[in-house]
Amino acid sequence: MTDRSRIPPIAVLAGAALAALVVWGNVAPALRGPVVLAFLLVGPGMALVHPLRLRDRLAELCLAVALSIALDTLFASAFLYARGWSPDGILAALIAVAVLAAGSDLLAGASLRRRPEPT
Amino acid sequence: MASPAAARTAGGLSLEGRAGTAILVALATGATALWAVTLPAVDPARMTDLGLVSVMPARMLVALAVLTLSLGLTLTRRRVTPWLALLHIVLIVIVLYGLPALVEEVPRHRVAWRHAGIADYIARNGRVDGTIDAYFNWPGFFVLTAFLTETMGLRSALSFADWAPVFFNLLYLGPLLLIFGAVTRDRRVVWTAIAVFYLGNWIGQDYLSPQALTYFAFLVIVAVLLRWFPAVPDPEAPRRLRLNRLALPVRVRAWLGPPSTTSAVRPEGSSRQRVALVLIVVALFAATVPSHQLTPFMVIAGVGALVVARRCSTRSLPVVMGVLVSAWVAFMTVAYLSGHLETMLDEIGDVETAATENVSERLQGSAEHALVVRLRLLLTAALWSLAVLGALRLRRRGGHDSRFALLALAPFVMLAVQPYGGEMLLRVYLFVLPFVAFFLATLAVEGRPQSLGWRSTAALGAASLTLLAGFLIARYGNERSDVFTAAEVTAVERLYEIAPPGSTLVAGSRNLPWRAQDYERYEYELVSDLPSWENMPPTGPRMREVLSDLTEVMREAPGGRAYLITTQSQRAYVNLLGPAPRGSLDRLEQTVVASGAFTPVYSGGGARIWRLKRGSGKKR
């Protein structure tokens, strides 16, 4: 994993932290809408799409946004039909998915870098 | 679009190189600035039945024309600069699709208000009730909207409804670039197709709605299949497909048949990537299924056409998609189907009803409205005809890739299946638009010489301005029936304060900003749905009969709690779209006042609210 390819998972982790801060920490209420929207539009999808290494930023971003919206819809619907409607719970679940996937992506990249070059 | 000749010199200045780039940036930003300063001069209250264009100042029209021509010049430079084309497209999306948000007082389009109300219901109750109406049987989009609204700390989805068209159209740009880029490396064709898409998307389905969001999923699914799962050469396919048995010309059979080894596109990506991409496509489709009734079927039609013609290597995908849709319809929409299945089955193959609802019934209303509808039909016919010419020209020039033709034809199957409340033709237009735009772009710029004569330059410039003019009238021609005022919203809010929950709320026509709150707590009725109004003679509704029906409906309301509301936008809606003659709703109001059976409880901003007096309208 190159330094540049570490940017998306790091951005996802930062976005997840910011979203958690503005929603549950009541930090910067004016920024709550834009921060939460940006994370939910890109974060969960990017965390899952970036490890595919598509080598095409536009395709990666499109798929990340589409998958994020799909996951947001599916998670929210699952909470609703399970009779457990809770926007906080849905957000927490999406943050968990994003953090796990982005964290694994970073760890996998780090282990690849540590692997000795074939001789 | 303008020509390379014009691109190279405009008034003696070269439009190539850095100087040309600077000139085009100045033209685009200057035109946008001029558009912005003319915004305060747009007064929607003075609008005629021709829509927003009737109140656009001349300077605004000049600004839009300059921006469009600047985009044309950008696309005809020797080498198309992507960021410059992107700048133009983003500005065009903002000025064309963001205009109502900047000149109108409150969010437009009654359905957007209703959608906000459904999201509000879900946020308040944490559940859906399929017996309320069809929306609750496909609630995915509303569940997402409720979740986003609450998590963003907003009071209502109406907070962002205004900007939905700009948001969705910018969202479409990415997958459109991928789709066009999957079949050509010619940047000029790609960006011209993008331009045609945005100048041709007058359908207006990009408001806060499930179809706007699921259309994005449709585009992404198509992009993935075109790029990562292209045709696989299969010499056995003609025999299996039995294409030879179909009465098709040899050339068409060859085009629709399996790809030869020379025309097949090499698939991209590793097997791991491709498995993951299939899973992503399935996830996108799975989120689409509970969100919208029509889009999943449009996706299946497109993917199915590609698979049947061996133009897509994920052959089991339509089956998986079919299972997902069937499961949802069978288990999750029982409440809706139990009351509508028979009607839906009757409508399959009823082309006459589809034609009547999709075309004939739309031609009623005011003379200006009929003109707008005719212009829409003309535009549609012109774009589709030119697209056919473009496809044939591409074929003659050696284009072997029939995938866009298949995707452009597939949605038409739905016309024979469902009239979709008279909207199927509009929806088909939207789903074929990307491919129509591509064929038009190839007709305009693909394989053209670098330097065109002045006649071709003038013709292409005129074509782009014609598209712009067509867009402004076709998209915003019905704006009088979509715009609301702050005073009307105040009247509706007052109605909810006055009427206790459980009351029946009656409006003259369906066009008012209601149902955005307390969705399930009221009964809603429309004068335009009353038998005496629906079965009116050609001269217009007989007001005594309408009054009789109206008082009966209101008298039968639980506890006699019923309220009638009339507003300016309801009158505009009836006057614009008919079928009642102009002024019918005003006559109804006069009849209501003269009857003495109603007590006025609110009046202001062109809106009035009445309550039925106790004992009034009783049958003797």
HADDOCK unambig.tbl for C-alpha pairs under 7 A between the chains (distance, minus, plus):
assign (segid A and resid 32 and name CA) (segid B and resid 152 and name CA) 5.89 0.50 0.50
assign (segid A and resid 33 and name CA) (segid B and resid 152 and name CA) 4.33 0.50 0.50
assign (segid A and resid 33 and name CA) (segid B and resid 153 and name CA) 6.70 0.50 0.50
assign (segid A and resid 36 and name CA) (segid B and resid 152 and name CA) 6.07 0.50 0.50
assign (segid A and resid 52 and name CA) (segid B and resid 273 and name CA) 5.86 0.50 0.50
assign (segid A and resid 58 and name CA) (segid B and resid 174 and name CA) 6.72 0.50 0.50
assign (segid A and resid 59 and name CA) (segid B and resid 178 and name CA) 6.92 0.50 0.50
assign (segid A and resid 62 and name CA) (segid B and resid 174 and name CA) 5.88 0.50 0.50
assign (segid A and resid 62 and name CA) (segid B and resid 175 and name CA) 6.40 0.50 0.50
assign (segid A and resid 66 and name CA) (segid B and resid 217 and name CA) 6.39 0.50 0.50
assign (segid A and resid 66 and name CA) (segid B and resid 284 and name CA) 6.98 0.50 0.50
assign (segid A and resid 67 and name CA) (segid B and resid 280 and name CA) 6.79 0.50 0.50
assign (segid A and resid 67 and name CA) (segid B and resid 284 and name CA) 6.40 0.50 0.50
assign (segid A and resid 70 and name CA) (segid B and resid 283 and name CA) 6.57 0.50 0.50
assign (segid A and resid 70 and name CA) (segid B and resid 284 and name CA) 5.44 0.50 0.50
assign (segid A and resid 70 and name CA) (segid B and resid 287 and name CA) 5.16 0.50 0.50
assign (segid A and resid 72 and name CA) (segid B and resid 144 and name CA) 6.63 0.50 0.50
assign (segid A and resid 73 and name CA) (segid B and resid 140 and name CA) 6.13 0.50 0.50
assign (segid A and resid 73 and name CA) (segid B and resid 141 and name CA) 6.97 0.50 0.50
assign (segid A and resid 73 and name CA) (segid B and resid 143 and name CA) 6.95 0.50 0.50
assign (segid A and resid 73 and name CA) (segid B and resid 144 and name CA) 5.09 0.50 0.50
assign (segid A and resid 73 and name CA) (segid B and resid 287 and name CA) 6.20 0.50 0.50
assign (segid A and resid 74 and name CA) (segid B and resid 287 and name CA) 5.92 0.50 0.50
assign (segid A and resid 76 and name CA) (segid B and resid 143 and name CA) 6.37 0.50 0.50
assign (segid A and resid 76 and name CA) (segid B and resid 144 and name CA) 6.32 0.50 0.50
assign (segid A and resid 76 and name CA) (segid B and resid 147 and name CA) 6.81 0.50 0.50
assign (segid A and resid 77 and name CA) (segid B and resid 140 and name CA) 6.45 0.50 0.50
assign (segid A and resid 77 and name CA) (segid B and resid 143 and name CA) 6.27 0.50 0.50
assign (segid A and resid 80 and name CA) (segid B and resid 126 and name CA) 6.21 0.50 0.50
assign (segid A and resid 80 and name CA) (segid B and resid 127 and name CA) 5.82 0.50 0.50
assign (segid A and resid 83 and name CA) (segid B and resid 127 and name CA) 6.93 0.50 0.50
assign (segid A and resid 85 and name CA) (segid B and resid 126 and name CA) 5.04 0.50 0.50
assign (segid A and resid 87 and name CA) (segid B and resid 147 and name CA) 5.60 0.50 0.50
assign (segid A and resid 87 and name CA) (segid B and resid 150 and name CA) 6.73 0.50 0.50
assign (segid A and resid 87 and name CA) (segid B and resid 151 and name CA) 6.18 0.50 0.50
